[in-house]
Amino acid sequence: MKRRQFLQYSTLTAAGLTFAACTNQGSTHFTQPPVNFGKLEKTDLKIGIVSGLDCLPLVVAKEKGMFKKYGLDVTLVKQPTWEQVQQELHSGKLDAAQTLFAMPLWEYFSSKGGKSREQDEDSDREKKSRDKDRVKSKSNANTVALMGLNINGNSISFSEAAWQAGLRPRQVYNSLEELQQGYNKFFRELKKPPGFAIAHPAAMANYTTRYWLGTMGIDAERDLKFQVLAPNDITAGLDSGKLIGYATDELFNQQTIADKKSFTAYLDRDIWHGHPEKILASLDTWLKDYPITASAMMAAVLEACQYCDNQENVPKLAPILSKSEYTDPGTNKNWQKILAGNYNYGGFDDKPLMLKVPDFQVFHFQATNYLKQPNHANFLWHSHAVWVLTQMVRWHQQKLTDYPKNADAIIKQLYPTETYANVAKSFWLNMPKGQLKIEQPEMFIDRVAFDPNKPMEYLNGFELRA
């Protein structure tokens, strides 16, 4: 490794972070009267969610009455995949949705007919139907991000076969160099690239996993075969030996560990501290037609995000999220442990590795060395979108081979800030100045800073790329 050196191993431990136990930045509105944004244009809403820990703010807003408090009657509609969420959003069946931070960019560039290498090999009929729907929807509206739902929250896990071959969670290694050598040796000795599953090509877990592999000198394009798979298919792939591992959000991973099918090698918050994760999104046409309703919806969700980060509320959260209308059956074994900041890395030696990771997922604010006031998890940094776009170019997603010259205008269009700024102001939240921030070297595993003002320079620093 030349350009991108490893962090000293000790700096990645939880001890290297500074925490204030779930301190909310600004005010919590649970006992306050609702903000009056004006007459709602629409009160009955359908919001799409995908089963997992990061749909929690929307579930809390529904179950604890935040939506109703702001005059909204909301139905949460569980969807099986991120692709399905977007199809339902564009069809008009959903008013808004929980989706991937990178989804607005992914869809914007997909309108040009691009295709990711990670997409499933669908049948011709299914592919044609999907592409037709996508082109039709793109001619009418763009998906736009309204606010962040959380930061961090993914993990990289491997199968029992990888464990038997000698791979272990990062804490077992004495240094990152030792971990690098172990994982490089494993992949060099494989006869062919093993299958590795992700939920969607635009998932942050895809980008952080590729970044992690590249930092260790492992070529994501050559040494692994990335596949987009649903949870049930991931489980089947692990059982059959077709998959060596996967990267996804919780609670799927904790369930797989409990079922003795995998162990966690790395958390994405140790690859990029404080990276964006899921967002609340709508179509730009919807936001234009229902601006007051959008403000009320976002206020309810912001209140719920603050509620979720309060440790006093943790015992109340697991039973809510475990309801079948929100999460899949059999995935509720470890809700409360993770929400309380306890993460099980698993293992096949009957010695589960349980560690305190209080910032495994942050819904609003915890005081750490990477999240300081007035920054908070719900604020949409345009610089985060710049980073995602550099990775899309790095891996030639949607046929991108150069950083777009009009990237700033595209990002401003897809990640609008005015509505959220007004909502945050009503919550007495201070806002960061500007939309771009430099991510300092200590935020990344390879100790390389990211300057959003120099995306091409950043891109040229990667030795491994498509």
Secondary structure, 3 states (H helix, E strand, C coil): CCCCCCCCHHHHCHHHCCCECCCCCCCCCCCCCCCCCCCCCCCEEEEEEECCHHHHHHHHHHHCCHHHHCCCEEEEEEECCHHHHHHHHHHCCCCEEEEECCHHHHHHHHCCCCCCCCCCCCCHHHHHHHHHHHHHHHHHCCEEEEEECCEECEEEEEEHHHHHCCCCCHHHCCCHHHHHHHHHHHHHCCCCCCEEEECCCCCHHHHHHHHHHHHCCCCCCCCCEEEECCHHHHHHHHHHCCEEEEEEECCHHHHHHHCCCEEEEEEHHHCECCCECEEEEEEHHHHHHCHHHHHHHHHHHHHHHHHHCCHHHHHHHHHHHCCCCCCCCCCCCCHHHHHCCEEECCCCCCCCCEEECCCCEECCCCECCCCCCCCCCCCCCHHHHHHHHHHHHHCCHHHCCCCCCCHHHHHHHHCCCHHHHHHHHHCCCCCCCCCCCCECHHHECCCCCECCCCHHHHHCCCCCCC
